Amino acid sequence: MADGWYWPHVCRVEKAIRHLTRLVRRGGLVALPSESGPVVVASALASDAVMRLRNLFPETDLELLVEGRAAALDWVPDLGAAGRRIADKLWPGPVALVSAEGMERGLAGCLPEEARAAIMGANGLTLRSLLHPAAETVRRGLASPLLCAPAARMSESVGQELDLLIEDSPVVPREVSVVHVAGATWNLLLEGATSKADIEARFARVIVFVCTGNTCRSPMAEAICKRLLADRLGCTVEELPARGWVVSSAGLGAMEGMPAAREAVEVAQTHGGDLSAHRSKPLGVELAREADLLLGMTQGHVRALREALPSHSTGARLLSQEGDDIDDPIGRPAAAYEACARQMRECIERLLAELA
């Protein structure tokens, strides 16, 4: 019994995996915990199980469980930039991707007819990577792909149809956000636990300029880059995140909350940037993890980034494509700040041309 319902079997995750994998392989329906509430899973190769799952959730798009982006490409080989980026940034988690990009050449063609009919929706296949370790353990224990249906609000009749229920710590049920992707574009079909603003922020390409104190060079580079990007995209600086770009700066030895140097504020203004509200911040692991590019001002900055953050070092590089250091103008005349800004602007213009 669970919540007043009759369940054929109730087990704890750590004691049920071996029995569970055998049961799913033989065509059973199993409820697993997930970060958004229970999901009911079935082997995609067991036609009877697929039909049972389809009949239990007739109005729900069945989801294919995948480990991550690499596994998603087995099903939609032509998954575009939007789908790849959302998979990289938001999986595992309560976000489902819908795509038909190369679907006809993917693994769906190898499934039984009943499974193909059950998973091919009007917009393509629905792919999901669960955050909860139970589903990942089951997936790894099976040679067959898994289908699932969200069942956060299971009825008693659904519960009675299950062959096994895996219990875990209670989770507040949440809707899964469903995103349709095609090429470089995405469209939110259903807004759930992950909001549109969250997706925009995570989808955006993140550029972080890094110097020492985050009061001169990196703030000027941030302000100049924002201005140049906004001009390229025909939007305001404030609209950049919604257009897919987040530009920031930090310092390897920065104190928290210091304003930009007066000369930096004035020089940035001549280049169309605004540093009046800038406050310095040290480069933390979280910001480094989110960054696609960590752009150091000197070779020393880049070495320090790679030594301090080895797991994020692939995105660390010198701002200057020619390998030149950008010297710190602090304590020098205003002309030194202007020369520094011009040097950084040239580097940033080349960088944006490369990224575009």
Secondary structure as GFF3:
##gff-version 3
##sequence-region A 1 356
A	DSSP	beta_strand	10	12	.	.	.	ID=ss1
A	DSSP	alpha_helix	13	25	.	.	.	ID=ss2
A	DSSP	beta_strand	30	32	.	.	.	ID=ss3
A	DSSP	beta_strand	39	43	.	.	.	ID=ss4
A	DSSP	alpha_helix	47	56	.	.	.	ID=ss5
A	DSSP	beta_strand	63	65	.	.	.	ID=ss6
A	DSSP	alpha_helix	69	75	.	.	.	ID=ss7
A	DSSP	alpha_helix	81	90	.	.	.	ID=ss8
A	DSSP	beta_strand	95	99	.	.	.	ID=ss9
A	DSSP	three_ten_helix	103	105	.	.	.	ID=ss10
A	DSSP	three_ten_helix	107	110	.	.	.	ID=ss11
A	DSSP	alpha_helix	113	119	.	.	.	ID=ss12
A	DSSP	beta_strand	125	128	.	.	.	ID=ss13
A	DSSP	alpha_helix	133	141	.	.	.	ID=ss14
A	DSSP	beta_strand	146	150	.	.	.	ID=ss15
A	DSSP	alpha_helix	156	161	.	.	.	ID=ss16
A	DSSP	beta_strand	164	167	.	.	.	ID=ss17
A	DSSP	beta_strand	177	182	.	.	.	ID=ss18
A	DSSP	beta_strand	185	190	.	.	.	ID=ss19
A	DSSP	alpha_helix	196	203	.	.	.	ID=ss20
A	DSSP	beta_strand	205	211	.	.	.	ID=ss21
A	DSSP	alpha_helix	217	233	.	.	.	ID=ss22
A	DSSP	three_ten_helix	237	239	.	.	.	ID=ss23
A	DSSP	three_ten_helix	241	243	.	.	.	ID=ss24
A	DSSP	beta_strand	245	251	.	.	.	ID=ss25
A	DSSP	alpha_helix	262	270	.	.	.	ID=ss26
A	DSSP	alpha_helix	285	290	.	.	.	ID=ss27
A	DSSP	beta_strand	293	296	.	.	.	ID=ss28
A	DSSP	alpha_helix	299	308	.	.	.	ID=ss29
A	DSSP	three_ten_helix	310	315	.	.	.	ID=ss30
A	DSSP	beta_strand	316	318	.	.	.	ID=ss31
A	DSSP	alpha_helix	334	355	.	.	.	ID=ss32
###
